[in-house]
Structures are given as structure tokens and as C-alpha cells.
């Protein structure tokens, strides 16, 4: 009886394919995490301008400079 050996070579590549897959996953997450940290440190100009005119700052100006923790709109 002759034995079929069509898939025997794939088993030898399993550690290599696993390392390639883990490298791709780690590369994806590292790019995502590094870009998130970069945008926290250096925000975009449009977001920095929009952050200056938030309702919290206008409520703080109305309350005489004291910090407002909770407001209820009527």
C-alpha cells in the first residue's frame, strides 16, 4: 500500500506560519498603539481649536471660575 503524502509538508511549516502571523498581529497593534500615543501628545489643529470652546469652559466662566462637577439643564 502506498501512503499519500500530500499534506505532510504543511505540518513542517506550522511554526514558521505561526511566527509570521504573530509578527503581523504585533505589527498591527504596535502601529495602532504608537499612532494613538502620537495623537495624544500632538493633537490635530482642528481638534485643539474645538476643545477650547467646549461647554464646560463656558459653564466654568459663568460660575465665577469655580469648577462645576454637575449641571442640570432646565
C-alpha positions, -999 to 999 in steps of 0.1 A, spaced: 0 0 0 12 34 -10 8 61 15 -3 96 4 20 124 15 3 154 1 -1 173 33 29 162 52 50 192 42 24 217 56 30 204 92 66 214 90 56 250 81 33 254 111 58 271 134 70 293 106 35 304 97 26 309 133 56 333 138 46 352 106 10 355 118 21 367 153 45 392 137 17 406 116 -6 409 146 21 425 167 29 449 139 -7 459 135 -12 466 172 21 484 176 12 508 147 -22 514 163 -8 520 198 20 542 186 -3 563 165 -27 566 194 1 578 217 13 602 190 -21 618 186 -25 622 223 8 640 225 3 660 193 -34 666 187 -46 678 153 -51 715 150 -88 713 143 -94 692 175 -73 715 196 -93 746 185 -126 728 191 -115 718 226 -111 754 236 -147 763 231 -163 734 250 -195 739 271 -176 730 303 -154 761 299 -183 784 293 -201 769 324 -169 775 344 -168 811 332 -204 816 343 -198 801 378 -171 826 386 -141 805 379 -151 775 401 -152 741 388 -186 727 380 -190 690 386 -226 685 375 -251 708 360 -288 702 353 -303 719 323 -338 733 329 
